[in-house]
Amino acid sequence: MEKPRPQALIAWSSGKDSAWALHEVRRQAEFNIVGALTTVTDTFARVSMHGVREELLRAQLDAAGLPAVVVRIPYPCPNEVYEREMAAAMRDAKARGVTHIIYGDLYLEDVRAYREKNLAGTGIAPVFPLWGLPTGRLASDMIEAGVDAHLAVVDLKKLPASFAGRRFDVALIGALPAGSDPCGENGEFHTFVSAGPMLARKIPVSVGETVERDGFAFADLVLG
């Protein structure tokens, strides 16, 4: 009899790195992914930091075949509130048999250390399937595999507002300013994935207006 695979959640931002992490973990078949853990800013009904509408998130997760595990936070959200809500989500996940959580982080040591610290003692172990992969090659692999994504938000300290709403493709990578990470790992941009090998069908997306707030430019991506 085949040994049951450990149950895991995937930390889901709606962007390309978490989507690709899902693709890799499914390909390796080491874990049974039982849900997508997403932080939603309740004030706006949008994915935190990415600014993606919750209806788009729901359509995306339906196409990915993943139940949504939504952690709702206010705006603004003090760090202690965020950590309290995430800790509650981890307790609930553990009670349902989850033993691991998958992250799409690439190389930022401080981010990894923060996740490991917050999970210490919870009985849930972090997994980083993309860790240390060269981001230029990774970006190319995503595009070649058919990942279709738009830049949902850009950091105005690192990119002009005109990048918000653009497709994540070879032309975009070639247009990034010198020193930018091809995957936006240093916060240059965040994305929303509408198609790729991790989704059963394409999510129809149109790009609406761009809004600047708190030093970021958010492209309003609309379902349909």
Steps between C-alpha positions, in 0.01 A plus 500: 500500500630844408597715796273807539668823401531777762225760482615851416366847439659725242559864592313655208545863394330452161838573338741304284738378772233334713338364182831355381567355846164321474598369157833368629354338811228329299756381250715351775190345663653513849210684665122502483408867459169546683456877480638839408571738787444860391498824696217730393472862613136510604474877463542468122404132443832460321803274539739673738794675335402379150174695498324226299120491526369213711275383216810453284668306779196271529490437124873427501481252788203328341712452187787373716271253678589642840269588791554857619628547856460875543658698782326836524686804629410871531661802335730617632612181670750511787745213491371358828150473350637325191700254712201433728272419206762283331565311823127428529497374141795270574328357808190429295706342221686279745170385650393394149810289448726744314869443572674723241462834327651568158657840421607648169791700645813506285800633693424768762653360818318741734159402360578131536626549856181691591281218370704236679486696827123542487444130425734378774303292748181488293552147373490633143827500303586746222604373155679716238501309168635791294771610741829596340392453139658759264221752447586577138466135408193465719325790328577349160376157610170650615445686174599201285261278698208727414465701819291805413517775762453873536683737732234584759716742699838669466717673757538858378844525660617230259279516190292763320122478539476413129616146583179432697265288294765377256529132415781302655681398183838515327442860394428604858813333635706675233348836596576476873752757629853378562531321831137386508430140582330319206252344743450817704633328811624827648148643492524666159161357401235243586286308253171325442508171306212441258632191318767235533560131563371531856156621383240283328374793292588859416353778714368782278658824621483859381716784626318799647627825643824540694480651847800630698492454878760473775790507255361230272314495168215247491348386172137411547467156340141411422342160441371462146 
